[in-house]
Each structure stands twice: as C-alpha cells, then as structure tokens.
Amino acid sequence: MAATISNDKIPNNVNLSSDKRLQRALEQWQPNFISWWKEMGPEGFQEKQTYLRTAISVDVDGWAIFDHVKMPDYRWGIFLAEPDPKRTIPFGDNVGQPAWQEIPGEHRNSLRRLIVTQGDTEPASVEQQRLLAQTAPSLYDMRNLFQVNVEEGRHLWAMVYLLHSYFGSDGREEAEELLQRRSGNVDKPRILTTFNEPISDWLSFFMFTTFTDRDGKYQLKSLAESGFDPLSRTCRFMLTEEAHHMFVGQTSVRRVIKRACEMMKEHNTDDIKSQGGIPLSLIQKYVNFWYSSSVDLFGSEVSTNAAAYFASGLKGRADESKYADHVAKEGSYLMDVLAGDAISQSAVPLRNAMNEILRDDYVKDCVNVLSKWNLETKDAGVDFQFTLPSRRFHRKVGQWSESTFDPQGNQISQAEYDLKKDQWLPTEAERAWVRSLMVQVTEPGKMANWIAPPLKGINDQPVAYDYVKL
C-alpha cells in the first residue's frame, strides 16, 4: 500500500489496477458521479478555475497541494491512511484481536448500514449548498465553499469504494442509490433530517460547517476506531479534510460577529439591521437552530444499536485510547431520563450510552468554539455572550423529542413553547431578511457589508488573491 496517490483514471493509493473487476465497476460509477456533480454541484461555476487543495499522497507533506482547477476536473478518488500491519481491534468483545481486512459475515448488514448512512451525508451537503456561490460575500468565501464541496464529493468516493469492494452487488446498488436521493426531496430525501434542511444563506452555511461538520468529525472519529480496518483507514484520512470544514464555519461566524460589533460601536445601537448587519441576538438564534439539529445526529440517548456496534467492534468511542476500560461491559453511565413529566437520573449500562458519550465530547468541543466567539464580543467591549442551548431543546430524535423544553432545558408545555419559540429560533421573516443581505461580491479582497475580512488568506496567499477566476 503506497502513500503516493496514482494518476490513474481514478486516483487512488489502494493499487486499484490490480483488481480489474473492481476497477471496471468504479469506472462505470465514475461518469454517473460526474453527471450528478454537474447537476447538483455549485450551479453556474462548473467551468470556473478555483484555487483548490487536493492530495498527491496521504503523508503529511503530500495531502495539501494547491492549484487552480475546474471542479469537474478535481482529483476525486480513493485515499486511505497508511496501514498498520500490527493493528488490533481496540474495543468491544473482540478487543486485542487482529483488525479485520475482510468483513465477518455476521457484521455485514450492520457495517453496510453504517457506511451508507455516512456516505449519504456527503452528497447531501453539496446539494444543500449548490446555489450559495451566487450570493458569495467574497471570492475568499466562494473558494472555501467550493473546497468544502469537492471534499464532500471525495468523501462520497471513500464510502462508495468500500461499498463496491466489500459488499458485492448489494454494495453496487447502494452506491447507485447514493446518487439518486436528493436533499429536501419529498419523495426521495436524504436519510438524516439535518441533511434535508435548506441552506439558502451564508450564515446557515457557516453554522452548518461549525456544528454539523463537527458532528461529522465525531462520527468519523468513532468509525476510525472500527475493527474493520479499511473503514478505519478511510475515516482517518477523511478527518484531515474535515478539519478545514470546521475551520471555515468557526472562523467565518466569528467574522460575522466581529462585523456586527463594529457596527454596534459605530452606530451606538444593538439594532444594526438598518445598517445591513446581522444582530448578535439573531446569530444566537441561528446557533440554537443548527446546534440542536446537529445534536440530533448522534441518535437516541439509550441505544441498543450503539451497544451492538461497540460490542462487535464496528463503531467505538472517539479517541478510544483515552479510556481505561475498552470492553465497557460492566460499567454504567449516569444520565438524565424523561418519564412523562418527570426528569430523573438513571444509571444506564455503559454500552447502551455510547451515543451520549460521543455527544458529550461534541458538546465540550462546541463550548470551546463559543468561547472563541465570546472573545470577539469581549475584545470589542460589547456586553453579549453566546450560549449553547440545552441538549434537550428543539430535539426531533431521542427521548427529549417526546416533550418540549426551553433553551435552558426546563420542561414547558407545548402551548408555552409555541408562544415563545420565535424568541429562540429564527422566524421565516428573519431568515428572509438574512437572505436579503446575501449579495455576491466578486472583487478580490472585497467583502460584503455584513462580514469582516479574514485575518489571512489561504495557503499564504493574500486575502485579495484571485481565488476563483470568474
């Protein structure tokens, strides 16, 4: 297995040419992918030269090479992290046994489900964002959008490779289905609700890359622990690309906050709508919406599926090595549980709490993100602090979806929730107003009025660089 990625028709570091049957199958899938990309990728920009990062090898020096390229010509392909021939299964009932290079028959259906669900999120996000470039606040931001998009496309390739390689005709059918579903389509939607939400403004995109891609980080971390080694190696390389998506979200929201603070101080008012800025209180509403939607992606708080995945060695905890007990058969997890109108604490078998343990790591990470945003308001001398809503708030999955809660996690009646929800979540009128601010800016170095410039450009290029040649 080579670190260097070939220049074959399908770039890869898995010696694809040695398996002619697999190579033919993927070469037949490839034009369908390109057709999907041209139909559902960034509309109106397929022929534009964009300053994109791609990989020539999976080692530290080779996975981030930059050049201008048309998106349909991007080096999509199959990139797996380098193998460790001594790797063992790091958790579950099979801990310490050699990692699987082939799928044990009894785990075939479970693994396929995990891979298809992960794979479905990748094209979904491209579809959600396909019209955003038409209102890009700068060429810098347009380029970042396109970088996120092409990497989501490559992550789709990663999952399709596993489906074709290890699941036979079933896998090939699933790979085709990944190109048939559509985000937001009533008849054939994407699998997970968050990936059917419309993203029609850039504040939503920045929140998505902050919160939803951060969920992706933790899902990939848990799959990177898998005893099925090809999945583990695939996810380990994907994580190197996922970091940029979160960087885009976290730093861009901070730029929106910075610009809002500048306007507040300049005009001596919190209400900067008339100045074309996005008020901090409205940014908080977007935080409440996208964070709560992303929290849903971890699944139910108590899950027999999560327990079975862990026991089997298919999906572990993020950074499994930090735990002392890798079997987790005897321990318990103390969590809040809902029973009617009563909330109490209960000790849940540890394996059944694996979704909540992963969600705990995610919540801590998000708290850290908000601490950086709050530095922006503090440094500007603005008395406003962003907060994460309770993980009980605005839930559609899990036990907390069975009732209604305010952002502090207090249980309230449906009537009270309906009365106050417009105080907590963006209204349709507010979303429409944010969309009205979305005007494309294409002069290098210039920014839309509602967002501050970044601190520096990409890959040591100036902010005023011609990132997308229009």
Number of C-alpha atoms within 10 A of each C-alpha: 10 16 20 19 23 20 12 12 13 19 19 23 23 19 15 18 15 9 11 10 12 17 19 13 14 21 13 11 18 17 11 13 20 15 13 15 23 16 13 20 26 23 16 12 21 16 13 15 19 26 24 24 20 20 19 20 21 20 15 9 10 14 20 17 13 14 12 16 18 17 24 18 11 17 21 24 25 24 30 25 21 18 14 10 9 7 14 18 21 21 27 24 16 17 17 14 13 16 22 17 12 12 17 10 7 9 14 13 12 14 21 20 12 15 20 21 16 19 24 25 23 23 29 28 29 24 24 22 25 22 19 21 24 16 20 22 25 26 27 27 21 21 22 21 24 24 22 22 24 25 24 24 24 23 29 26 25 23 26 23 24 21 23 21 20 18 18 12 12 12 20 20 13 21 25 14 14 23 19 12 17 23 26 18 10 9 8 12 16 24 19 16 16 22 27 20 17 15 20 19 21 24 23 24 24 26 25 28 28 26 27 26 22 24 26 24 23 20 24 24 23 21 27 28 26 29 30 24 25 23 24 24 20 23 27 20 21 24 18 15 21 21 14 17 26 25 16 21 25 22 18 24 24 23 20 24 24 23 20 28 28 18 23 20 14 10 12 11 12 16 17 21 16 7 13 18 23 26 21 22 17 18 21 18 21 21 27 23 20 22 26 24 23 24 25 25 21 20 19 20 23 21 16 15 16 22 23 16 21 27 21 21 25 26 29 29 24 22 12 16 12 9 12 8 13 19 19 20 16 9 12 15 17 12 15 14 17 15 10 8 8 8 12 9 11 13 13 17 17 19 27 24 23 29 23 21 18 19 23 14 14 23 20 10 13 19 14 12 17 18 13 15 22 20 14 20 21 14 10 14 11 15 8 13 16 19 17 17 20 18 20 24 26 27 21 18 17 16 17 21 15 14 18 21 22 19 20 13 15 12 18 13 12 12 9 12 17 10 10 12 15 13 12 21 20 21 14 10 9 14 16 13 14 22 16 12 19 20 15 17 21 21 13 17 18 16 21 19 20 23 22 20 22 16 9 11 15 17 11 7 11 15 19 17 16 20 27 23 18 12
